[in-house]
Amino acid sequence: MRSKNNCFNIKITQDEKILHDKDYITLKDGADDVGLSYSIIADISCGRKKNKCYENFKFMPHIEITRINKKECIKEI
């Protein structure tokens, strides 16, 4: 069921360079668009601890997911 009140913004940055910044109605829509599984996106959005072994990669992007009010969502969704 689609959210009636909330949307999500997924912002991916690497070394302060914005690689992706877009609003989505559901986390599933965002996961499909960025090419990650829903479970990974859901874990990030609720703040579950990530696997520390990934921090050793040289090029690890920072993924930030924030819940926003639906009225603030971009109309093109």
Backbone as XML, in Angstrom:
<?xml version="1.0"?>
<chain id="A" units="angstrom">
  <residue number="1" name="MET">
    <atom name="N" x="0.825" y="-1.180" z="0.000"/>
    <atom name="CA" x="0.000" y="0.000" z="0.000"/>
    <atom name="C" x="0.871" y="1.246" z="0.000"/>
  </residue>
  <residue number="2" name="ARG">
    <atom name="N" x="0.560" y="2.166" z="-0.841"/>
    <atom name="CA" x="1.342" y="3.393" z="-0.929"/>
    <atom name="C" x="1.027" y="4.315" z="0.242"/>
  </residue>
  <residue number="3" name="SER">
    <atom name="N" x="2.058" y="5.013" z="0.686"/>
    <atom name="CA" x="1.909" y="5.949" z="1.792"/>
    <atom name="C" x="1.014" y="7.112" z="1.395"/>
  </residue>
  <residue number="4" name="LYS">
    <atom name="N" x="0.149" y="7.532" z="2.305"/>
    <atom name="CA" x="-0.727" y="8.661" z="2.021"/>
    <atom name="C" x="-0.144" y="9.969" z="2.536"/>
  </residue>
  <residue number="5" name="ASN">
    <atom name="N" x="0.740" y="9.899" z="3.514"/>
    <atom name="CA" x="1.240" y="11.108" z="4.144"/>
    <atom name="C" x="2.731" y="11.344" z="3.969"/>
  </residue>
  <residue number="6" name="ASN">
    <atom name="N" x="3.478" y="10.318" z="3.657"/>
    <atom name="CA" x="4.925" y="10.466" z="3.636"/>
    <atom name="C" x="5.539" y="10.010" z="2.332"/>
  </residue>
  <residue number="7" name="CYS">
    <atom name="N" x="6.657" y="10.590" z="2.030"/>
    <atom name="CA" x="7.498" y="10.190" z="0.914"/>
    <atom name="C" x="8.905" y="10.042" z="1.468"/>
  </residue>
  <residue number="8" name="PHE">
    <atom name="N" x="9.816" y="9.632" z="0.641"/>
    <atom name="CA" x="11.194" y="9.457" z="1.064"/>
    <atom name="C" x="12.128" y="10.134" z="0.083"/>
  </residue>
  <residue number="9" name="ASN">
    <atom name="N" x="13.183" y="10.720" z="0.603"/>
    <atom name="CA" x="14.227" y="11.286" z="-0.229"/>
    <atom name="C" x="15.447" y="10.412" z="-0.066"/>
  </residue>
  <residue number="10" name="ILE">
    <atom name="N" x="16.019" y="9.966" z="-1.169"/>
    <atom name="CA" x="17.246" y="9.180" z="-1.135"/>
    <atom name="C" x="18.353" y="10.031" z="-1.732"/>
  </residue>
  <residue number="11" name="LYS">
    <atom name="N" x="19.371" y="10.258" z="-0.921"/>
    <atom name="CA" x="20.499" y="11.081" z="-1.339"/>
    <atom name="C" x="21.771" y="10.246" z="-1.193"/>
  </residue>
  <residue number="12" name="ILE">
    <atom name="N" x="22.498" y="10.120" z="-2.297"/>
    <atom name="CA" x="23.741" y="9.353" z="-2.298"/>
    <atom name="C" x="24.882" y="10.313" z="-2.614"/>
  </residue>
  <residue number="13" name="THR">
    <atom name="N" x="25.862" y="10.366" z="-1.729"/>
    <atom name="CA" x="27.014" y="11.246" z="-1.919"/>
    <atom name="C" x="28.302" y="10.452" z="-1.770"/>
  </residue>
  <residue number="14" name="GLN">
    <atom name="N" x="29.329" y="10.971" z="-2.394"/>
    <atom name="CA" x="30.675" y="10.405" z="-2.243"/>
    <atom name="C" x="31.662" y="11.550" z="-2.281"/>
  </residue>
  <residue number="15" name="ASP">
    <atom name="N" x="32.440" y="11.674" z="-1.234"/>
    <atom name="CA" x="33.405" y="12.766" z="-1.110"/>
    <atom name="C" x="32.738" y="14.117" z="-1.354"/>
  </residue>
  <residue number="16" name="GLU">
    <atom name="N" x="31.578" y="14.314" z="-0.720"/>
    <atom name="CA" x="30.805" y="15.554" z="-0.789"/>
    <atom name="C" x="30.253" y="15.879" z="-2.181"/>
  </residue>
  <residue number="17" name="LYS">
    <atom name="N" x="30.360" y="14.964" z="-3.117"/>
    <atom name="CA" x="29.780" y="15.124" z="-4.447"/>
    <atom name="C" x="28.449" y="14.372" z="-4.471"/>
  </residue>
  <residue number="18" name="ILE">
    <atom name="N" x="27.373" y="15.055" z="-4.839"/>
    <atom name="CA" x="26.051" y="14.431" z="-4.873"/>
    <atom name="C" x="25.926" y="13.591" z="-6.143"/>
  </residue>
  <residue number="19" name="LEU">
    <atom name="N" x="25.712" y="12.293" z="-5.944"/>
    <atom name="CA" x="25.562" y="11.375" z="-7.066"/>
    <atom name="C" x="24.088" y="11.138" z="-7.403"/>
  </residue>
  <residue number="20" name="HIS">
    <atom name="N" x="23.225" y="11.222" z="-6.394"/>
    <atom name="CA" x="21.797" y="10.951" z="-6.590"/>
    <atom name="C" x="21.025" y="11.690" z="-5.507"/>
  </residue>
  <residue number="21" name="ASP">
    <atom name="N" x="19.960" y="12.366" z="-5.883"/>
    <atom name="CA" x="19.111" y="13.068" z="-4.911"/>
    <atom name="C" x="17.706" y="13.157" z="-5.505"/>
  </residue>
  <residue number="22" name="LYS">
    <atom name="N" x="16.809" y="12.269" z="-5.039"/>
    <atom name="CA" x="15.488" y="12.185" z="-5.645"/>
    <atom name="C" x="14.459" y="11.754" z="-4.602"/>
  </residue>
  <residue number="23" name="ASP">
    <atom name="N" x="13.208" y="12.190" z="-4.782"/>
    <atom name="CA" x="12.103" y="11.842" z="-3.896"/>
    <atom name="C" x="11.317" y="10.669" z="-4.471"/>
  </residue>
  <residue number="24" name="TYR">
    <atom name="N" x="10.822" y="9.803" z="-3.560"/>
    <atom name="CA" x="10.050" y="8.629" z="-3.959"/>
    <atom name="C" x="8.832" y="8.491" z="-3.058"/>
  </residue>
  <residue number="25" name="ILE">
    <atom name="N" x="7.752" y="7.929" z="-3.581"/>
    <atom name="CA" x="6.552" y="7.666" z="-2.799"/>
    <atom name="C" x="6.815" y="6.532" z="-1.803"/>
  </residue>
  <residue number="26" name="THR">
    <atom name="N" x="7.470" y="5.463" z="-2.239"/>
    <atom name="CA" x="7.757" y="4.326" z="-1.357"/>
    <atom name="C" x="9.243" y="4.004" z="-1.386"/>
  </residue>
  <residue number="27" name="LEU">
    <atom name="N" x="9.688" y="3.295" z="-0.364"/>
    <atom name="CA" x="11.075" y="2.843" z="-0.338"/>
    <atom name="C" x="11.339" y="1.828" z="-1.448"/>
  </residue>
  <residue number="28" name="LYS">
    <atom name="N" x="10.338" y="1.044" z="-1.785"/>
    <atom name="CA" x="10.486" y="0.052" z="-2.868"/>
    <atom name="C" x="10.776" y="0.749" z="-4.193"/>
  </residue>
  <residue number="29" name="ASP">
    <atom name="N" x="10.074" y="1.859" z="-4.467"/>
    <atom name="CA" x="10.339" y="2.626" z="-5.689"/>
    <atom name="C" x="11.785" y="3.124" z="-5.706"/>
  </residue>
  <residue number="30" name="GLY">
    <atom name="N" x="12.241" y="3.626" z="-4.571"/>
    <atom name="CA" x="13.609" y="4.123" z="-4.469"/>
    <atom name="C" x="14.636" y="3.020" z="-4.631"/>
  </residue>
  <residue number="31" name="ALA">
    <atom name="N" x="14.371" y="1.881" z="-4.013"/>
    <atom name="CA" x="15.285" y="0.744" z="-4.109"/>
    <atom name="C" x="15.426" y="0.277" z="-5.551"/>
  </residue>
  <residue number="32" name="ASP">
    <atom name="N" x="14.308" y="0.189" z="-6.252"/>
    <atom name="CA" x="14.335" y="-0.233" z="-7.658"/>
    <atom name="C" x="15.120" y="0.760" z="-8.512"/>
  </residue>
  <residue number="33" name="ASP">
    <atom name="N" x="14.961" y="2.050" z="-8.243"/>
    <atom name="CA" x="15.614" y="3.073" z="-9.047"/>
    <atom name="C" x="17.124" y="3.106" z="-8.841"/>
  </residue>
  <residue number="34" name="VAL">
    <atom name="N" x="17.575" y="2.953" z="-7.599"/>
    <atom name="CA" x="19.021" y="3.038" z="-7.344"/>
    <atom name="C" x="19.726" y="1.697" z="-7.501"/>
  </residue>
  <residue number="35" name="GLY">
    <atom name="N" x="18.967" y="0.615" z="-7.673"/>
    <atom name="CA" x="19.572" y="-0.685" z="-7.925"/>
    <atom name="C" x="20.019" y="-1.425" z="-6.678"/>
  </residue>
  <residue number="36" name="LEU">
    <atom name="N" x="19.378" y="-1.151" z="-5.553"/>
    <atom name="CA" x="19.658" y="-1.875" z="-4.318"/>
    <atom name="C" x="18.412" y="-2.645" z="-3.917"/>
  </residue>
  <residue number="37" name="SER">
    <atom name="N" x="18.595" y="-3.639" z="-3.061"/>
    <atom name="CA" x="17.425" y="-4.400" z="-2.619"/>
    <atom name="C" x="16.613" y="-3.581" z="-1.630"/>
  </residue>
  <residue number="38" name="TYR">
    <atom name="N" x="15.348" y="-3.918" z="-1.536"/>
    <atom name="CA" x="14.468" y="-3.222" z="-0.608"/>
    <atom name="C" x="14.963" y="-3.375" z="0.828"/>
  </residue>
  <residue number="39" name="SER">
    <atom name="N" x="15.465" y="-4.555" z="1.179"/>
    <atom name="CA" x="15.913" y="-4.784" z="2.558"/>
    <atom name="C" x="17.091" y="-3.881" z="2.932"/>
  </residue>
  <residue number="40" name="ILE">
    <atom name="N" x="17.990" y="-3.631" z="2.002"/>
    <atom name="CA" x="19.118" y="-2.735" z="2.273"/>
    <atom name="C" x="18.616" y="-1.310" z="2.473"/>
  </residue>
  <residue number="41" name="ILE">
    <atom name="N" x="17.726" y="-0.853" z="1.596"/>
    <atom name="CA" x="17.171" y="0.500" z="1.709"/>
    <atom name="C" x="16.365" y="0.640" z="3.006"/>
  </residue>
  <residue number="42" name="ALA">
    <atom name="N" x="15.589" y="-0.377" z="3.367"/>
    <atom name="CA" x="14.809" y="-0.334" z="4.600"/>
    <atom name="C" x="15.724" y="-0.271" z="5.822"/>
  </residue>
  <residue number="43" name="ASP">
    <atom name="N" x="16.812" y="-1.039" z="5.812"/>
    <atom name="CA" x="17.777" y="-1.005" z="6.918"/>
    <atom name="C" x="18.400" y="0.374" z="7.063"/>
  </residue>
  <residue number="44" name="ILE">
    <atom name="N" x="18.749" y="0.986" z="5.962"/>
    <atom name="CA" x="19.359" y="2.320" z="6.003"/>
    <atom name="C" x="18.354" y="3.345" z="6.514"/>
  </residue>
  <residue number="45" name="SER">
    <atom name="N" x="17.109" y="3.250" z="6.047"/>
    <atom name="CA" x="16.112" y="4.257" z="6.409"/>
    <atom name="C" x="15.759" y="4.227" z="7.891"/>
  </residue>
  <residue number="46" name="CYS">
    <atom name="N" x="15.790" y="3.048" z="8.509"/>
    <atom name="CA" x="15.425" y="2.978" z="9.928"/>
    <atom name="C" x="16.651" y="3.036" z="10.833"/>
  </residue>
  <residue number="47" name="GLY">
    <atom name="N" x="17.839" y="3.158" z="10.254"/>
    <atom name="CA" x="19.046" y="3.355" z="11.052"/>
    <atom name="C" x="19.672" y="2.096" z="11.612"/>
  </residue>
  <residue number="48" name="ARG">
    <atom name="N" x="19.343" y="0.943" z="11.072"/>
    <atom name="CA" x="19.993" y="-0.284" z="11.531"/>
    <atom name="C" x="21.476" y="-0.217" z="11.208"/>
  </residue>
  <residue number="49" name="LYS">
    <atom name="N" x="22.258" y="-0.828" z="12.070"/>
    <atom name="CA" x="23.702" y="-0.796" z="11.868"/>
    <atom name="C" x="24.067" y="-1.546" z="10.600"/>
  </residue>
  <residue number="50" name="LYS">
    <atom name="N" x="24.995" y="-0.965" z="9.874"/>
    <atom name="CA" x="25.460" y="-1.571" z="8.637"/>
    <atom name="C" x="26.664" y="-2.461" z="8.930"/>
  </residue>
  <residue number="51" name="ASN">
    <atom name="N" x="26.946" y="-3.360" z="8.028"/>
    <atom name="CA" x="28.102" y="-4.228" z="8.166"/>
    <atom name="C" x="29.374" y="-3.390" z="8.067"/>
  </residue>
  <residue number="52" name="LYS">
    <atom name="N" x="30.195" y="-3.445" z="9.081"/>
    <atom name="CA" x="31.404" y="-2.615" z="9.143"/>
    <atom name="C" x="32.458" y="-3.018" z="8.102"/>
  </residue>
  <residue number="53" name="CYS">
    <atom name="N" x="32.383" y="-4.237" z="7.562"/>
    <atom name="CA" x="33.403" y="-4.664" z="6.598"/>
    <atom name="C" x="33.350" y="-3.829" z="5.323"/>
  </residue>
  <residue number="54" name="TYR">
    <atom name="N" x="32.197" y="-3.239" z="5.005"/>
    <atom name="CA" x="32.081" y="-2.426" z="3.802"/>
    <atom name="C" x="32.812" y="-1.097" z="3.928"/>
  </residue>
  <residue number="55" name="GLU">
    <atom name="N" x="33.129" y="-0.679" z="5.138"/>
    <atom name="CA" x="33.809" y="0.599" z="5.337"/>
    <atom name="C" x="35.261" y="0.566" z="4.855"/>
  </residue>
  <residue number="56" name="ASN">
    <atom name="N" x="35.787" y="-0.612" z="4.567"/>
    <atom name="CA" x="37.169" y="-0.739" z="4.110"/>
    <atom name="C" x="37.325" y="-0.482" z="2.619"/>
  </residue>
  <residue number="57" name="PHE">
    <atom name="N" x="36.213" y="-0.396" z="1.890"/>
    <atom name="CA" x="36.293" y="-0.130" z="0.465"/>
    <atom name="C" x="36.794" y="1.286" z="0.219"/>
  </residue>
  <residue number="58" name="LYS">
    <atom name="N" x="37.544" y="1.457" z="-0.832"/>
    <atom name="CA" x="38.119" y="2.764" z="-1.152"/>
    <atom name="C" x="37.052" y="3.769" z="-1.563"/>
  </residue>
  <residue number="59" name="PHE">
    <atom name="N" x="36.048" y="3.325" z="-2.309"/>
    <atom name="CA" x="35.015" y="4.220" z="-2.824"/>
    <atom name="C" x="33.652" y="3.816" z="-2.268"/>
  </residue>
  <residue number="60" name="MET">
    <atom name="N" x="33.398" y="4.147" z="-1.025"/>
    <atom name="CA" x="32.129" y="3.805" z="-0.394"/>
    <atom name="C" x="31.230" y="5.034" z="-0.347"/>
  </residue>
  <residue number="61" name="PRO">
    <atom name="N" x="30.106" y="5.031" z="-1.061"/>
    <atom name="CA" x="29.212" y="6.193" z="-1.027"/>
    <atom name="C" x="28.437" y="6.245" z="0.286"/>
  </residue>
  <residue number="62" name="HIS">
    <atom name="N" x="27.984" y="7.427" z="0.632"/>
    <atom name="CA" x="27.148" y="7.622" z="1.814"/>
    <atom name="C" x="25.700" y="7.727" z="1.333"/>
  </residue>
  <residue number="63" name="ILE">
    <atom name="N" x="24.827" y="6.877" z="1.883"/>
    <atom name="CA" x="23.424" y="6.870" z="1.494"/>
    <atom name="C" x="22.603" y="7.402" z="2.660"/>
  </residue>
  <residue number="64" name="GLU">
    <atom name="N" x="21.832" y="8.449" z="2.391"/>
    <atom name="CA" x="21.003" y="9.065" z="3.413"/>
    <atom name="C" x="19.555" y="9.037" z="2.941"/>
  </residue>
  <residue number="65" name="ILE">
    <atom name="N" x="18.676" y="8.494" z="3.786"/>
    <atom name="CA" x="17.261" y="8.409" z="3.447"/>
    <atom name="C" x="16.487" y="9.176" z="4.513"/>
  </residue>
  <residue number="66" name="THR">
    <atom name="N" x="15.691" y="10.144" z="4.066"/>
    <atom name="CA" x="14.898" y="10.929" z="4.995"/>
    <atom name="C" x="13.429" y="10.857" z="4.607"/>
  </residue>
  <residue number="67" name="ARG">
    <atom name="N" x="12.585" y="10.841" z="5.622"/>
    <atom name="CA" x="11.140" y="10.838" z="5.409"/>
    <atom name="C" x="10.684" y="12.288" z="5.304"/>
  </residue>
  <residue number="68" name="ILE">
    <atom name="N" x="9.922" y="12.585" z="4.272"/>
    <atom name="CA" x="9.439" y="13.948" z="4.070"/>
    <atom name="C" x="7.928" y="13.944" z="3.954"/>
  </residue>
  <residue number="69" name="ASN">
    <atom name="N" x="7.327" y="15.065" z="4.171"/>
    <atom name="CA" x="5.883" y="15.212" z="4.039"/>
    <atom name="C" x="5.507" y="15.093" z="2.568"/>
  </residue>
  <residue number="70" name="LYS">
    <atom name="N" x="4.431" y="14.428" z="2.277"/>
    <atom name="CA" x="4.011" y="14.200" z="0.892"/>
    <atom name="C" x="3.806" y="15.509" z="0.135"/>
  </residue>
  <residue number="71" name="LYS">
    <atom name="N" x="3.367" y="16.554" z="0.834"/>
    <atom name="CA" x="3.141" y="17.834" z="0.184"/>
    <atom name="C" x="4.437" y="18.418" z="-0.371"/>
  </residue>
  <residue number="72" name="GLU">
    <atom name="N" x="5.582" y="17.998" z="0.194"/>
    <atom name="CA" x="6.870" y="18.502" z="-0.261"/>
    <atom name="C" x="7.436" y="17.689" z="-1.414"/>
  </residue>
  <residue number="73" name="CYS">
    <atom name="N" x="6.818" y="16.544" z="-1.715"/>
    <atom name="CA" x="7.326" y="15.678" z="-2.786"/>
    <atom name="C" x="7.214" y="16.388" z="-4.131"/>
  </residue>
  <residue number="74" name="ILE">
    <atom name="N" x="8.114" y="16.068" z="-4.988"/>
    <atom name="CA" x="8.102" y="16.617" z="-6.339"/>
    <atom name="C" x="6.905" y="16.039" z="-7.102"/>
  </residue>
  <residue number="75" name="LYS">
    <atom name="N" x="6.219" y="16.870" z="-7.839"/>
    <atom name="CA" x="5.006" y="16.453" z="-8.554"/>
    <atom name="C" x="5.276" y="15.438" z="-9.646"/>
  </residue>
  <residue number="76" name="GLU">
    <atom name="N" x="6.519" y="15.309" z="-10.088"/>
    <atom name="CA" x="6.814" y="14.392" z="-11.200"/>
    <atom name="C" x="6.812" y="12.936" z="-10.788"/>
  </residue>
  <residue number="77" name="ILE">
    <atom name="N" x="6.625" y="12.652" z="-9.506"/>
    <atom name="CA" x="6.641" y="11.267" z="-9.035"/>
    <atom name="C" x="5.507" y="10.507" z="-9.635"/>
  </residue>
</chain>
